[in-house]
Amino acid sequence: MNLKKLILFGTIFSSVFTACGNDAVNVTPEQPNEPTSGDVKIYTTTASLSRDFKKSFIDFSKTSNMSPKTIKLDETTKFQTMDGFGSAITGSAAYNLLKMTSQDRAKFLKETFSPTEGMGQSYIRIAIGCSDFSLSEYTLNDEPGIANFALQEEEIKYVIPVLKEILAINPSLKIMGSPWTAPLWMKVNNLASLGAHNSWTGGHLNPKYYQDYGTYFVKWIQALQKEGINIYSITPQNEPLNDKNSASMVMHWQEQLAFVKTALGPKLKAAGLTTKIYAFDHNYNYDDMADQEDYPVKIYEDAVAAAFFAGAAYHNYGGDKAELLDIHQKAPNKDLIFTETSIGTWNDGNNLGKRLIEDMREVALGTVNNWAKGVIVWNLMLDSDRGPNREGGCQTCYGAVDISKNDYKTIRKNSHYYIIGHLSSVVKPGAVRIGTSGYVANGLQYAAFKNTDGSYAFVLLNESGETSRITLDDGKNHFSYEVPAASVVSYTWKK
């Protein structure tokens, strides 16, 4: 092989890992004459990564607005108040983060979570005990007897240290906790025979242990409080209709109603905890179980139980986001939050050109425009072998970002990182989604918000293969921006 071929081969080999999303690929360099300030701050990502979350600035227009492609903001029409956007810090994600050098990790976490110097991710989800992306299967009370509750190595060595580093960057971060299973000694094979179910997978919570399991949640929240970590919200069970995950536990709506009404809700209240409880935490289509349709609404029909629930949480592994609107219409006084979605080999998860557009449409804007107060995607970080993972869990998933196992430094950013960043960078916790009117077109989706500091935020998806010069008008000021083909653009400005 001659020298030219050797150089070419080496170049191709070194770029294999980064070719699908690294911010070193196809990035348009900053031009020296580009403004570094202006009336409007803009972030742009194209599916080709010719613009990779590129920050730019423009000023308000000084001329009359005659553009036929004008979108007007209407802050007299108000929808939901936003809680935040983020991703899951699983045991696997925490493990990978801690394999980085402290300097590299600090840089990445600041870019991800800083409200002033980064994307400002503001809401994360963690497991209560193990998840299917933990380093092992465990709960916080594996030895029978609630007195034996204790945080385990995965929390102490991995998850809690990472949470503390993130909270130092963003102290207002919201944290949601979800269990994948109760301790095995609390589980039964069914609610008729109440036979023992000594398995991490499936089974039901034994009503005999409702009170102990309510105490389990209280002890977990208090244990993290002692570490300086406040838990904003919980769900009683991750994917309560899934009996195949590792780990997992079935909790039909009748069971969740009874558990929260008689144990979890009263236990939290007695302990003086204000942690929000969200029902369900599973798919839009209720896994095609007819008797479980409208799961949260059926719980809300019990007034005593309903009083303990802030709302309901959803995943998108089955069904359509329109279910959010349906549930909102049936229970308009209850919140909705989107808590999990995954990318992997099954849906071209490392094909940014495809996934950026679809995930922005279906997950980010799709859920927010159907009343979701927050959006959380699955693992923040996996490694280049899609791990650490284990048998029984997902072995084909990618993270929001993937880090190379060769150096624990080289990072590939996937669609989930971008879609959350485009929301969290301009839409701040407490923002209110507001109305819009004017220009609409096939392939164009957007949402508008008013932040608590009086600034506006606008997030737009252009699915089409053509650029489009879009004008935004808040009633006082207007400006135009050339939106690239197949791109996501986020804007923020003050009136």
N, C-alpha and C positions, 0 to 999 in steps of 0.2 A: 504493500500500500504506500503510495507516494505521500509527500508532506502535505500537499493540498487536500488530499482525501482524508488524511489523519485529522487535520484541522477542522474540516467540514463535519466529520463523524463526531469529534469531541464537542463541537458547538451544538449539534442536534441532540446528543445524549444529555448534555448539561441542561437543556431547556425542556426535557420531557416533563418534568414535574410541574414546571411553572407555566406550561403552555396554555392552561385552561383557566387562568384567572388571576395570576400574580400581577401585582401592580407595577412590575417592571416590564410588562409586555404591552407593546403598541400604545404606549402612553404619549400623548401629545405634550411636549415639553412646554413649560411656562414661557411665554414671550416676555421679553424685558419691558415692553411698553404696555403690558396689560395692567389695568388699574388694580390697586391693592386695597381700595376702599370705594364705597359708593352707597347710594341710597338703598340698594337691594343686594343682598348676598345670595348667591346661587350655587348649588351643587349639581353637577351633571355627570351621569354615568351612561355610556353607550354600551349596547350589547357586545360590540366589538372591542370594547375597552380603549377605543381611541381617546375617550375621556373617562378617566378612572376616578370617580367621585371628585371631579375637578372643581375647585372653588374659584368663583369669579365674581365680579361686581359690576353693576350698571347703575345709572342714575335715572330718576324719574324723567319722563318726557316733558319737554317745555311747550310742546305744541298741542293743539286740540286732537282728541282721539277720534280718528275717522276709520279705524280698522274694523273690517267685518269679522275678524277673528278675535273678538273681545270677550273675555270672561269677566263678569262683574261679581264682586263679593257682596254678600248680603248678610250683615251681622245682626239684622233684626230676626233672622231665622236661625234658631239655635237647636242643636241636636245634643249629643252626649259630651260630657266632660272627660277628657282623656287622663288615664292613669299613667301610661308610659309604654315603652317598647323595649324588647330585649331578647335574650336567649337563655338557654338552660346551662347552669354550671353543674354538670353531672360529675360523678367521681372520675370518669374518664377525662373530661375536659379539665378538671382541676389537676389531675396527674400530668397531663401534657403541658399545662401552663407552668407547673413547677419543675418540669424538665428543662425549661428555658433558663438562660442566665437571668439574674435578677434585673439587669439593665434592659435586656430585650423584653422581658415580661412587663416591666414598668412602662416601657414605650408602647407596647401593644395595648395594655390595659388603659393607658391614658388616651390613646387614639380611639379606643372603643367606648369608654365610659365617661370621659371628662365632658361636662356640659359646656365648658368654655374653650377647650383646646382639642376636642375630638368630636366623635359622633354623638356623644351624650346618651348612650343607651341607659335606660332608667328603670327597667323592670326585669328581674330574672326569676327563674324557677329552679328550685332544688328539690331533691328527693328527701323524704322523711324515711331514713333507712336506705336500703339499696334501691336501685332502679335497674333497668336492663343495660345501662351503661355505668355500672359500678365495677369495682375491681373484684368483687366477690358477692355472693348472696348472703344477706344478713338483715336483721332488724336491730332495733335499739333495745330489745328486751327478749333475747333468744332463750334465756333461762326462765322457766315459768315463775310467775309472781311479779306483779307490777313494781314491787320494791327493787327488783333487779334491773330496772331501766338505767341505761347509761349510754352516753355518746360512744361511738366506736372509732376504730383507727382511721377509717376513711374520712369521717368528719374532722377528727382532731388533727390528722396529718396532712390532709389534702384540701377538703372543701372549706373549712373555717379559715385557714390561712389565706386562701385566695379571696374569700369574701371580705376579709379585713383589708386586703390590699385594694380591692375595688371600692369599698366604702371610704377609704382614705382619699380616693380620687373623686367619688360622687357620694357624699354623705346622705343625700336624699333618696338614694336608690331604694326601690320597693322590691321585696322578696316574697315569692310565693312558695309554699311547701306542699308537696303531694306524696302520699305513700303509695308504693306499688303493692305492698302486702302488709297485713297485720302479722305479728309474731305467730309462728306455726301453732303454738299451743292454744291460741285463740280461735283457730279455724276449724270448721267442720265441712264434711263432704256435701251435705245438703241440709236444708232447714227442717226436713221431716224426721229423718233418723238421727240427725246430729252426731253422725259418726266422725271420729277423728280424721283430720286431713293433714297428714304430716308431709306436706309438699309445698315448695315455693310457688308452684304453678296452680292457679285455680283455687277452688274452695270458697267458702263463705265465712263471714264473721259470725261466731257463735253469740247469739243474743245474751247468753250467760255472762259474756265478757264486755258488753257494751260499756259499762261504767269504767272498767279497767282501761279499755281502749280510749275512752274519752280522756282519762287521766294521762295516758301515753302522749296524746297531742299536747296537753298542757305542760307536761314535763319537758317535752322537746322544745316548745316555744320558750319556756323559762330557761332551759339550758343554753340556748343560743343568746337569750337576753344577757345572761351572765358573761357571755363572750363579747358583748357590745353589738350584737346583731339582732335587730328587730324584725319580726316576721309580720308582714303587712297582710298576707292572706294565705288561706289554705284551701285545698279541696279534700273531701273525706276519702277519696279513692281515685287514683289514676285509672282511666279506662275501665270503669266498673262492669262493662259488658264483655270484656276480653278475658277469657280463661286460659289463654295459651301463652301469654308473655312470660318472660322470666325477669323478675317475679311478677305475680299477678294475684288478684282476688276478685271474685264476683260480688257486686253489691247492687242489686236491682233497686229501682226507685222506692219500692216499699221498704226495703231494708235501710236505705240511706235516710229516708224520712224518719224512721223509728230511731235510728242511731243518733242522728243530730237532735231530734226533738227531745229524747229522753236522757242523752248522755253528753255528746260533744258540745252542743249549744249551752246547756246549763253549766257544764264544767268550765268552759271558757268564761262565762259570765261570772261565776263564783270566784274565779281566780283574778277577776278584774282585767281580763285581756280583751282588747278591742279588735283582735285579728278577724278579718273578714272571712266568711265561709262561702265558697262557690260550689254549687251543685254540679253533678254530672262529670264533666272533664273527659268527654269522649266524642265520638263521631257525629257528624251532622245527620247521618241516616240511622242512628241507634242500632247499628249492625244488623239492620233489617229485622229486628225483633218487634213485632207488632205491639206486643203488650208493654214495650218500653218506650214507644214513641211519645214525644213531648215529655220526656223524663222530668225535667225541672218543673214544668207547669203542673204536673200531677202532684209534685211535692208541695208547690205553693198553694194548692187547694186546701191544705191543712194550715189554718191560720197560725197556730202555735209554732209549727215547724217553719213556716215561711218567714216568720219574724227573725229567725236565726240566720237566714241566707241573704247575702248581699246580691246574689245573682247566680248565673250559670257560666260554665266554661266549656269550650268546644275545641275539637280537633278536626282535621280535614281528611282523614284516611278513608272516608266513605261519605257519599252524599254531596250536597251543594251548599255553598255559603248563604243561599237564600233562606236556609233554615234559621239563621240568626234573625232575619227580619220577621219571620213567622213567629218566633218565640218572643221577640220584642213586642209585637202587636198583641200577643196573648197575655204578656206580663210586662207592660210598659214601665212599671215602677221598679223593676229589677234590672240590675246591670248584666252586661254580657262581656266576656273576655275570651280572646282566642289564645290558647295555651300551648299548642304543640302542632308542628308540621315537620316533615323530614324530607331530605333529598338523598338520593342514593343511586346505585347502579340501575335500578328499575325505572327511573324517570329522568335519565341523562343528567344526574345531579351535578356532574362536573362540566356540563355544557352551558357555560354562562350565557352564550347568545340566546339559547332557548329558555333557560330557567329564569333569567332576570325578568323577562317579559311576563311569563306565565305566573311566576310567584308574586310579582308586583300586582298583577291584575287579580289573582285569586286570593292571595293571602293578605298583602299589605293594604291596598286600597279596597279590595273586595270585602274584607271583614270590617274595616273602619266605616265604609259607606253603608254597612248593614248594622250599625250601632255598637260595634265592639269598642270598649273603652281602652283596650290594650291589646298588643300583639306580641306573643313570645314564640320564638322558633326553638327547635331542639338544640342539640349540643353546640355550644359556642365553638369548641375546638376538638377535633379528632386528629389522629396522626395519619401519615400517608398510607398506612395499611388499614385505615378505617377503624382504628381502635384507640385505646384498648377496648376489645369487646370479648364476649364469651358466648359459649354455646347456649342457645335458648334465647339470646337477644339478637338484635339486628347486627348482622355481620356485613351488610351491604350499604350501610349509611355513610354519608359524608357529613362533615361538620359545617357550621356556618363559615368557618375557615378550617383548612387542613394544614398541619405543620409537618415538615419533613422529619422522618425518624433518623435521617442521616446526620442532621445537625441541630435539630430542635430550634431552628432559627428561620429557615426559609418557609414562608407562609403563602398558601394559595387562598385567595378570598373567593368564596362561592356566592351564589345568588342571595342566600339568606342574610349574609353579612351586609350586602348592599341594600336590600329592601328594608331592613330594620334601620340602617343608617340614614336612609333617605327620609324616613319618618322622624327618627329621634333627633336628627340634627337641627330640625326647624320647628317641630311640634313638641312643645315642652309639657311636662306634667301640669295638669290644671287647665290646659288649653281647651277651648270649646269648639267643636266642629260647627261651622256656620254654613249658611246657604250660598248658592251660586246661581247665576243665570247667564244667558247669552250663548256663546259659541259652543256647539257640540259637533262631534264628527265620529265616524266609525274608527275604532282603534285609539280613541283619545279618552282617557279616564283621569279623574282628578278629585281632590278633596281640599277644602279650605278650612282654616282654623284661626281663632283669635287667642293669642297667648295671654297669660296673666299680666305680663308687663306692657300690654297694649299693642304688641307687634302682631303682624299677620304671618301666617305660614300657609304655603300652598305646595302640594305635591302632585306632580303630573306624570302620567305615562303616555308616551307616544309609541304605539305598537306599529305604526305604518312604516313603510319603506321610504318615506319622503320627509324631508325637513318641513317644518311649519312655523311660521312667525306668529306667535301667540301673544296677545296683549292682555294684561291683567289690569283691572280697574277697581280700586277700593272705594270709589265715590269722591275721593279728594285727589288722589294721584293715580297715574297710570304709567305703564312702561311696557316695552315689547322685547321679546327674546326669541332668537332663532332656535327652536327646539329641534335637535338632531333626530334623524330617523332612528327608530328602535332604541329609544332612550328613556331614562327616568330623570326628571328635573325637580329639585326642591328649591323653593324660594322663601326668603323671610325678609320683612321690612317693617318699618314703623310709619304710621300715617303722618 
